[in-house]
Structures are given as C-alpha cells and as structure tokens.
Amino acid sequence: MTLEADKANTDAISHDKKYHNPTEATLERIGGKWKTAILCLLAEQGAVRNGELLRTLSPITQKNAHPAVKRA
C-alpha cells in the first residue's frame, strides 16, 4: 500500500470519535461488507487461492473480492 493510499484510509476514519471498547474501533477500521467474512475464512483455513475464496463465499463477485482482499 502506498503512503497516499494509507493516508486516505486513515483520513476516512474519524479520530475524534470515542469508542466504548476496542472491538468497536477494530470493526470500524476493518469495515466493508466482505472484509470480515474474508478475514474469518483466512483465519480458519489459512492461505487460499482466489477461486477457492470465491467458491466458498459464493455470492461475492471478483469485482467485490479484489478490493476487499487487497485492503485486508
């Protein structure tokens, strides 16, 4: 990830917001519809190929999966 992209991701998150617990802050940082599912799959199965990921998370499309995996 480039410095500019990292700065853009950081700027998108409000630093003034107060969180009630670390989980709330983590979930806001992860965000996205598919990131949590992808991270859970990778935690359970380890490294998986792109095709296997798409089959396992069948409603996800390549268009949705690529940016989610790239940022995860």
Secondary structure in CASP SS format (residue, H / E / C, confidence):
PFRMAT SS
TARGET T0000
AUTHOR 0000-0000-0000
METHOD secondary structure of the structure
MODEL  1
M C 1.00
T C 1.00
L H 1.00
E H 1.00
A H 1.00
D H 1.00
K H 1.00
A H 1.00
N H 1.00
T H 1.00
D H 1.00
A C 1.00
I C 1.00
S C 1.00
H C 1.00
D C 1.00
K C 1.00
K C 1.00
Y C 1.00
H C 1.00
N C 1.00
P H 1.00
T H 1.00
E H 1.00
A H 1.00
T H 1.00
L H 1.00
E H 1.00
R H 1.00
I H 1.00
G C 1.00
G C 1.00
K C 1.00
W C 1.00
K H 1.00
T H 1.00
A H 1.00
I H 1.00
L H 1.00
C H 1.00
L H 1.00
L H 1.00
A H 1.00
E H 1.00
Q H 1.00
G C 1.00
A C 1.00
V C 1.00
R C 1.00
N H 1.00
G H 1.00
E H 1.00
L H 1.00
L H 1.00
R H 1.00
T H 1.00
L C 1.00
S C 1.00
P C 1.00
I C 1.00
T C 1.00
Q H 1.00
K H 1.00
N H 1.00
A H 1.00
H H 1.00
P H 1.00
A H 1.00
V H 1.00
K H 1.00
R H 1.00
A C 1.00
END
